[in-house]
Amino acid sequence: MGKTLRKIAITGPESTGKSNLARGLAQHYQTAFVPEFAREYIDALTRPYNQDDILTIAKNQLLAEKDAEKKAQGFLFCDTELIVTKVWSLHKFNSCHPWILQKIVENPYDLFLLCDIDLPWEFDEQREHPHLREYFMNWYRRELENYGFNYRVVSGEGDVRLKNAIAAIENI
């Protein structure tokens, strides 16, 4: 029987290097990573997103994760997870679909890497809250603690951030 797959979720506020970190970790460990489904989905919309879109995004994020598990070796790095979807939905629409809340509990990760807000903000069309970074950082930390999930805050720019993430992973 093969080695157990360890799932690592990369989470945190906008513009904190989640995608770069997920790619860098997958490259370092020579394994698969799951890109953020929301980016491609929202780019393809010809209208503003709505709450139904958030549920669609959540379901497809988990489907992509299940698919990537088949290709992963040792670790699977997930560029976002459903706490991000929950926070996004609560902030934007003041509610979150029960399916998302259920799947947060049913879809465990071995470790969450909470990306710190120590990187400079980078604009893109999908980012909405440059002035609320600390607010969201605190919200993500509370969510992780309320669920009792194993997490580490990852700080530093560029290679330093990657090395700090690797150190956190090696300690689980």
DRENVO-70713 format. One record per residue: residue number from 1; residue in one letter; x, y, z of N, C-alpha, C in turn. Coordinates in Angstrom, 3 decimals, decimal comma, always signed. Each point is the difference from the previous one (the first is absolute). Layout:
BEGIN
   num   residu        npx        npy        npz       capx       capy       capz        cpx        cpy        cpz
   NUM        A          X          Y          Z          X          Y          Z          X          Y          Z
...
***
This chain:
BEGIN
   num   residu        npx        npy        npz       capx       capy       capz        cpx        cpy        cpz
     1        M     +0,838     -1,188     +0,000     -0,838     +1,188     +0,000     +0,882     +1,250     +0,000
     2        G     -0,434     +1,022     -0,716     +0,783     +1,226     -0,149     -0,062     +0,886     +1,222
     3        K     +0,791     +1,007     -0,060     +0,081     +0,989     +1,067     -1,305     +0,789     +0,094
     4        T     -0,368     +0,373     +1,198     -1,209     +0,787     +0,209     +0,153     +1,395     -0,612
     5        L     -1,057     +0,442     -0,646     -0,015     +1,336     -0,582     -0,317     +1,014     +1,090
     6        R     +0,815     +1,024     +0,099     -0,232     +1,079     +0,953     -0,485     +1,222     -0,763
     7        K     -1,160     +0,480     +0,397     -0,604     +1,163     -0,660     +0,334     +1,262     +0,784
     8        I     +0,528     +0,971     -0,720     +0,380     +1,281     +0,582     -0,829     +1,089     -0,675
     9        A     -0,745     +0,764     +0,799     -0,820     +1,092     -0,517     +0,754     +1,317     +0,148
    10        I     +0,030     +0,760     -1,069     +0,601     +1,331     +0,017     -1,168     +0,984     +0,090
    11        T     -0,040     +0,797     +1,061     -1,148     +0,867     +0,237     +0,455     +1,389     +0,417
    12        G     -0,944     +0,912     +0,045     +0,309     +1,354     +0,441     -0,663     +1,056     -0,848
    13        P     +0,197     +1,248     +0,384     -0,599     +1,123     -0,725     +0,516     +0,122     -1,433
    14        E     -0,648     +0,883     -0,735     +0,405     +0,289     -1,375     +1,437     +0,517     -0,043
    15        S     +0,665     -0,303     -1,086     +1,325     +0,555     -0,297     +1,030     -0,317     +1,087
    16        T     -0,015     -1,266     +0,445     +0,981     -0,428     +0,999     +0,891     -1,120     -0,539
    17        G     -0,013     -0,212     -1,305     +0,923     -0,943     -0,615     -0,427     -1,453     +0,056
    18        K     -1,298     -0,263     +0,158     -0,478     -1,382     +0,107     +0,315     -0,818     -1,254
    19        S     -0,287     +0,548     -1,151     +0,220     -0,747     -1,250     +1,478     -0,285     -0,230
    20        N     +0,828     +1,013     +0,203     +1,446     -0,202     -0,167     +0,529     -1,027     +0,993
    21        L     -0,490     +0,052     +1,223     +0,451     -0,943     +1,020     -0,434     -1,425     -0,344
    22        A     -1,236     -0,171     -0,433     -0,476     -1,339     -0,367     +0,844     -0,587     -1,140
    23        R     +0,265     +0,813     -1,014     +0,834     -0,456     -1,127     +1,421     -0,320     +0,461
    24        G     +0,571     +0,885     +0,809     +1,366     -0,199     +0,483     +0,135     -1,246     +0,853
    25        L     -0,971     -0,253     +0,859     +0,038     -1,194     +0,841     -0,160     -1,267     -0,832
    26        A     -0,903     +0,034     -0,961     -0,184     -1,164     -0,866     +1,285     -0,294     -0,775
    27        Q     +0,660     +1,036     -0,472     +1,261     -0,185     -0,716     +1,067     -0,562     +0,945
    28        H     +0,099     +0,558     +1,193     +0,995     -0,459     +0,973     -0,195     -1,475     +0,348
    29        Y     -1,236     -0,397     +0,228     -0,301     -1,384     +0,396     -0,302     -0,910     -1,194
    30        Q     +0,106     +0,543     -1,198     -0,233     -0,742     -1,247     -1,339     -0,739     +0,038
    31        T     -1,044     +0,784     +0,190     -1,345     -0,542     +0,096     -0,988     +0,960     -0,649
    32        A     -1,260     -0,324     +0,147     -1,067     +0,796     -0,609     -0,466     +1,114     +0,931
    33        F     -0,618     +1,013     -0,616     -0,701     +1,011     +0,782     -1,326     +0,290     -0,687
    34        V     -0,923     +0,528     +0,781     -1,336     +0,323     -0,509     -0,090     +1,510     -0,137
    35        P     -0,143     +0,512     -1,228     -0,147     +1,445     -0,157     -1,351     +0,479     +0,546
    36        E     -0,106     +1,289     +0,191     -1,242     +0,602     +0,485     -1,016     +0,029     -1,139
    37        F     -1,071     -0,773     +0,140     -1,032     -0,093     -1,035     -0,686     +1,352     -0,232
    38        A     -0,194     +0,775     +1,053     -0,747     +1,261     -0,098     +0,589     +0,953     -1,031
    39        R     +1,320     +0,036     -0,108     +0,633     +0,946     -0,929     -0,495     -0,200     -1,430
    40        E     +0,130     -1,217     -0,484     -0,406     -0,291     -1,381     -1,510     +0,172     -0,175
    41        Y     -0,752     -0,453     +0,967     -1,461     +0,069     -0,070     -0,478     +1,453     -0,085
    42        I     +0,500     +0,845     +0,893     -0,443     +1,398     +0,014     +0,484     +0,741     -1,249
    43        D     +1,203     -0,325     -0,464     +0,494     +0,610     -1,243     -0,934     -0,297     -1,176
    44        A     -0,633     -1,161     +0,015     -0,849     -0,417     -1,115     -1,427     +0,563     +0,092
    45        L     -0,382     +0,522     +1,149     -1,355     +0,550     +0,152     -0,165     +1,269     -0,829
    46        T     -1,188     +0,182     -0,515     -0,315     +1,218     -0,749     -0,937     +0,901     +0,805
    47        R     -0,050     -0,243     +1,315     -0,840     +0,748     +0,920     +0,688     -0,002     +1,360
    48        P     -0,438     +0,838     +0,939     +0,557     -0,077     +1,352     -0,327     -1,364     +0,635
    49        Y     +0,911     -0,510     +0,802     -0,271     -1,275     +0,671     -1,074     +0,188     +1,064
    50        N     -0,688     -1,109     +0,316     -1,032     +0,031     +1,032     +0,217     -1,158     +0,978
    51        Q     -0,889     -0,130     +0,962     +0,188     -1,012     +1,035     -0,083     -1,416     -0,568
    52        D     -0,821     -0,225     -1,014     -0,048     -1,323     -0,640     +1,352     -0,350     -0,613
    53        D     +0,686     +1,005     -0,531     +1,330     -0,228     -0,567     +0,976     -0,475     +1,073
    54        I     -0,139     +0,512     +1,200     +0,915     -0,408     +1,069     -0,166     -1,484     +0,311
    55        L     -1,232     -0,488     +0,013     -0,223     -1,434     +0,210     +0,576     -0,815     -1,163
    56        T     -0,199     +0,459     -1,210     +0,567     -0,676     -1,175     +1,522     -0,056     +0,102
    57        I     +0,594     +1,098     +0,396     +1,458     +0,066     +0,163     +0,458     -0,992     +1,061
    58        A     -0,684     -0,033     +1,133     +0,372     -0,913     +1,087     -0,058     -1,453     -0,460
    59        K     -1,076     -0,369     -0,670     -0,156     -1,388     -0,468     +1,092     -0,364     -1,001
    60        N     +0,293     +0,903     -0,913     +1,026     -0,288     -1,000     +1,408     +0,012     +0,591
    61        Q     +0,223     +0,807     +1,026     +1,306     -0,019     +0,673     +0,236     -1,389     +0,601
    62        L     -1,013     -0,554     +0,659     +0,157     -1,338     +0,589     +0,134     -1,081     -1,065
    63        L     -0,721     +0,125     -1,108     +0,158     -0,969     -1,094     +1,421     +0,034     -0,557
    64        A     +0,543     +1,195     -0,170     +1,379     +0,128     -0,494     +0,982     -0,603     +0,994
    65        E     -0,288     +0,170     +1,275     +0,859     -0,565     +1,041     -0,013     -1,533     -0,061
    66        K     -1,201     -0,578     -0,118     -0,115     -1,471     -0,089     +0,741     -0,523     -1,225
    67        D     -0,109     +0,711     -1,105     +0,695     -0,401     -1,222     +1,511     +0,072     +0,181
    68        A     +0,483     +1,052     +0,640     +1,444     +0,177     +0,202     +0,571     -1,031     +0,964
    69        E     -0,815     -0,500     +0,911     +0,463     -1,029     +0,942     +0,546     -1,219     -0,741
    70        K     -0,571     -0,299     -1,162     +0,428     -1,171     -0,800     +1,416     +0,173     -0,548
    71        K     +0,427     +1,250     -0,183     +1,305     +0,288     -0,596     +1,062     +0,351     +1,038
    72        A     -0,441     +0,280     +1,217     +0,913     +0,492     +1,037     +0,889     -1,107     +0,543
    73        Q     +1,204     +0,384     +0,385     +0,982     -0,919     +0,577     +0,420     +0,514     +1,377
    74        G     -0,502     -0,614     +1,050     +0,394     +0,378     +1,349     -0,776     +1,176     +0,562
    75        F     -0,025     +1,095     -0,750     -0,719     +1,202     +0,421     -0,913     +0,472     -1,126
    76        L     -1,078     +0,659     +0,397     -0,835     +0,738     -0,938     -0,163     +1,403     +0,566
    77        F     +0,359     +1,000     -0,792     -0,093     +1,387     +0,421     -1,220     +0,638     -0,659
    78        C     -0,855     +0,589     +0,827     -1,259     +0,560     -0,469     +0,030     +1,515     +0,110
    79        D     +0,007     +0,657     -1,150     -0,009     +1,463     -0,064     -1,427     +0,459     +0,280
    80        T     -0,306     +0,139     +1,248     -1,262     +0,421     +0,601     -0,758     -1,223     +0,492
    81        E     -1,007     +0,260     +0,793     -0,839     -1,050     +0,580     -1,317     +0,655     +0,401
    82        L     -0,899     -0,750     +0,611     -1,362     +0,496     +0,170     -0,186     +1,017     +1,123
    83        I     +0,963     +0,158     +0,889     -0,119     +1,108     +0,958     +0,076     +1,324     -0,756
    84        V     +0,836     +0,062     -1,025     +0,062     +1,193     -0,842     -1,380     +0,266     -0,604
    85        T     -0,631     -1,047     -0,491     -1,325     +0,128     -0,611     -1,028     +0,452     +1,037
    86        K     +0,065     -0,556     +1,196     -0,912     +0,383     +1,090     +0,159     +1,486     +0,340
    87        V     +1,225     +0,425     +0,229     +0,264     +1,389     +0,372     -0,462     +0,941     -1,107
    88        W     +0,313     -0,355     -1,230     -0,378     +0,799     -1,173     -1,525     +0,141     -0,062
    89        S     -0,711     -1,114     +0,172     -1,455     +0,010     -0,076     -0,617     +0,802     +1,149
    90        L     +0,511     -0,203     +1,203     -0,520     +0,747     +1,153     +0,250     +1,498     -0,151
    91        H     +1,183     +0,356     -0,478     +0,320     +1,420     -0,143     -0,848     +0,660     -1,092
    92        K     -0,127     -0,677     -1,124     -0,676     +0,591     -1,159     -1,527     -0,083     +0,095
    93        F     -0,514     -1,143     +0,528     -1,438     -0,252     -0,044     -0,639     -0,229     +1,375
    94        N     +0,789     +0,105     +1,061     -0,481     -0,184     +1,369     -0,577     -1,387     +0,285
    95        S     +0,341     -0,967     -0,820     -0,412     -1,384     +0,267     +0,928     -0,939     -0,761
    96        C     -0,045     -1,254     +0,404     +0,810     -1,028     -0,654     -0,852     -1,248     -0,151
    97        H     +0,049     -0,602     -1,164     -0,790     -1,199     -0,282     +0,388     -1,118     +0,973
    98        P     -0,981     -0,716     +0,554     +0,285     -1,095     +0,946     +0,909     -1,088     -0,579
    99        W     -0,053     -0,232     -1,302     +0,865     -1,005     -0,625     +1,465     +0,361     +0,220
   100        I     +0,329     +1,276     -0,147     +1,377     +0,453     +0,197     +0,422     -0,225     +1,449
   101        L     -0,865     +0,365     +0,933     +0,309     -0,176     +1,417     +0,221     -1,477     +0,338
   102        Q     -0,816     -0,860     -0,567     +0,126     -1,446     +0,232     +1,310     -0,530     -0,571
   103        K     +0,344     +0,422     -1,198     +1,201     -0,508     -0,665     +1,284     +0,500     +0,654
   104        I     -0,044     +1,145     +0,666     +1,185     +0,459     +0,737     +0,395     -1,053     +1,027
   105        V     -0,980     -0,558     +0,669     +0,245     -0,999     +1,039     +0,317     -1,372     -0,609
   106        E     -0,664     -0,328     -1,099     +0,143     -1,333     -0,608     +1,231     -0,159     -0,885
   107        N     +0,662     +1,080     -0,333     +1,135     -0,045     -0,923     +1,263     +0,455     +0,736
   108        P     +0,599     -0,892     +0,788     +1,113     +0,418     +0,862     +1,319     +0,195     -0,748
   109        Y     +0,843     +0,815     +0,611     +1,367     +0,227     -0,473     +0,938     -0,320     +1,155
   110        D     +1,189     -0,430     -0,332     +0,997     -0,285     +1,033     +0,572     +1,276     +0,586
   111        L     +0,015     +1,052     -0,807     +0,546     +1,280     +0,441     -0,569     +1,111     -0,869
   112        F     -0,278     +1,131     +0,639     -0,358     +1,227     -0,705     +1,187     +0,941     +0,117
   113        L     +0,416     +0,570     -1,118     +1,010     +1,047     -0,001     -0,734     +1,316     -0,219
   114        L     -0,059     +0,810     +1,049     -0,681     +1,287     -0,038     +1,008     +1,061     -0,431
   115        C     -0,184     +0,508     -1,202     +0,950     +0,967     -0,566     -0,177     +1,367     +0,647
   116        D     +1,100     +0,498     +0,526     +0,019     +1,281     +0,696     -0,188     +1,150     -0,984
   117        I     -0,384     +1,149     +0,533     -0,261     +1,192     -0,820     +1,244     +0,879     -0,128
   118        D     +1,172     -0,612     +0,120     +1,255     +0,755     -0,063     +0,502     +0,242     -1,422
   119        L     -0,719     -0,474     -1,007     +0,368     +0,276     -1,392     -0,708     +1,266     -0,474
   120        P     +0,599     +0,731     -0,922     -0,686     +1,176     -0,540     -1,271     -0,411     -0,754
   121        W     -1,022     +0,816     +0,098     -1,251     -0,226     -0,728     +0,266     +0,105     -1,496
   122        E     -0,519     -0,954     -0,777     +0,089     +0,060     -1,460     -1,407     +0,021     -0,568
   123        F     -0,287     +1,007     -0,795     -1,327     +0,131     -0,601     -0,236     -1,088     -1,037
   124        D     -1,204     -0,526     -0,017     -0,543     -0,693     -1,157     -1,515     +0,162     +0,055
   125        E     -0,651     -0,265     -1,113     -1,435     +0,278     -0,151     -0,872     -0,716     +1,036
   126        Q     +0,466     -1,121     +0,536     -0,830     -0,773     +0,923     +0,207     +0,375     +1,465
   127        R     +0,989     +0,756     +0,294     +0,269     +0,365     +1,394     -0,821     +1,232     +0,364
   128        E     -0,639     -0,066     +1,169     -0,993     +1,009     +0,352     +0,318     +0,813     +1,249
   129        H     +0,945     -0,434     +0,859     +0,105     +0,607     +1,327     +1,434     +0,313     +0,441
   130        P     +0,707     +0,879     -0,693     +1,370     +0,290     +0,423     +0,075     +0,634     +1,389
   131        H     -1,057     +0,663     +0,417     -0,030     +0,702     +1,281     -0,427     -0,900     +1,170
   132        L     -0,350     -1,256     -0,270     -0,508     -0,893     +1,043     +0,893     -1,212     +0,238
   133        R     +1,256     +0,108     -0,316     +0,885     -1,167     +0,111     +0,119     -0,503     +1,435
   134        E     +0,212     +0,885     +0,951     +0,146     -0,428     +1,393     -1,321     -0,575     +0,531
   135        Y     -1,103     +0,620     -0,368     -1,331     -0,482     +0,371     -0,189     -1,454     -0,465
   136        F     +0,324     -0,266     -1,263     -0,160     -1,360     -0,521     +1,021     -0,963     +0,596
   137        M     +1,209     +0,449     +0,214     +1,017     -0,857     +0,629     -0,498     -0,486     +1,360
   138        N     -0,533     +0,913     +0,777     -0,522     -0,371     +1,313     -1,198     -0,941     -0,114
   139        W     -0,834     +0,231     -0,996     -1,177     -0,854     -0,212     +0,445     -1,426     -0,345
   140        Y     +0,950     -0,141     -0,910     +0,494     -1,343     -0,361     +0,604     -0,702     +1,208
   141        R     +0,762     +0,718     +0,786     +0,607     -0,600     +1,191     -1,090     -0,495     +0,962
   142        R     -1,027     +0,834     +0,221     -1,113     -0,416     +0,875     -0,698     -1,240     -0,544
   143        E     -0,243     -0,051     -1,290     -0,658     -1,164     -0,611     +0,819     -1,267     +0,239
   144        L     +1,286     +0,074     -0,278     +0,859     -1,169     +0,182     +0,012     -0,452     +1,464
   145        E     +0,062     +0,956     +0,902     +0,007     -0,340     +1,422     -1,356     -0,534     +0,460
   146        N     -1,092     +0,588     -0,487     -1,337     -0,471     +0,385     -0,260     -1,430     -0,465
   147        Y     +0,516     -0,353     -1,165     -0,144     -1,376     -0,493     +1,003     -0,945     +0,665
   148        G     +1,006     +0,553     +0,648     +1,035     -0,831     +0,614     +0,966     -0,593     -1,005
   149        F     +0,156     +0,663     -1,151     +0,872     -0,500     -1,051     +1,465     +0,325     +0,308
   150        N     +0,879     -0,904     -0,425     +1,437     +0,186     +0,131     +0,448     +1,029     -1,050
   151        Y     +0,589     +1,105     +0,459     +0,440     +1,011     -0,965     +1,282     +0,669     +0,480
   152        R     +0,701     +0,569     -0,965     +1,176     +0,822     +0,259     -0,100     +1,240     -0,870
   153        V     +0,382     +1,135     +0,555     +0,080     +1,233     -0,782     +1,325     -0,012     -0,748
   154        V     -0,060     +0,309     -1,290     +1,203     +0,027     -0,830     +0,261     +1,436     -0,433
   155        S     +1,188     +0,491     +0,344     +0,399     +1,375     -0,304     +1,258     -0,003     -0,868
   156        G     +0,369     +1,175     -0,456     +1,220     +0,165     -0,786     -0,300     +0,170     -1,472
   157        E     +0,926     +0,650     -0,693     -0,179     +0,227     -1,437     +0,803     -1,016     -0,807
   158        G     -0,552     -0,382     -1,145     +0,707     -0,854     -0,960     +0,456     -1,320     +0,587
   159        D     +1,288     -0,291     -0,177     +0,572     -1,267     +0,462     -0,089     -0,169     +1,509
   160        V     +0,010     +1,106     +0,733     -0,107     -0,073     +1,458     -1,361     -0,575     +0,392
   161        R     -1,038     +0,452     -0,667     -1,352     -0,499     +0,276     -0,070     -1,490     -0,317
   162        L     +0,551     -0,399     -1,128     +0,009     -1,408     -0,383     +0,774     -0,835     +1,026
   163        K     +1,158     +0,459     +0,393     +0,803     -0,735     +1,007     -0,725     -0,102     +1,327
   164        N     -0,690     +1,073     +0,403     -0,770     -0,031     +1,244     -1,170     -0,995     -0,109
   165        A     -0,621     -0,063     -1,152     -1,083     -0,965     -0,207     +0,532     -1,431     +0,046
   166        I     +1,135     -0,237     -0,636     +0,610     -1,335     +0,010     +0,334     -0,404     +1,443
   167        A     +0,540     +0,925     +0,773     +0,320     -0,295     +1,405     -1,258     -0,373     +0,777
   168        A     -1,108     +0,711     -0,242     -1,255     -0,313     +0,683     -0,506     -1,388     -0,385
   169        I     +0,138     -0,340     -1,277     -0,446     -1,310     -0,489     +0,878     -1,105     +0,599
   170        E     +1,274     +0,215     +0,062     +0,911     -1,021     +0,528     -0,246     -0,269     +1,472
   171        N     -0,648     +0,927     +0,691     -0,272     -0,151     +1,435     -1,355     -0,615     +0,303
   172        I     -0,772     -0,390     -1,019     -1,295     -0,633     +0,311     +0,172     -1,492     +0,201
***
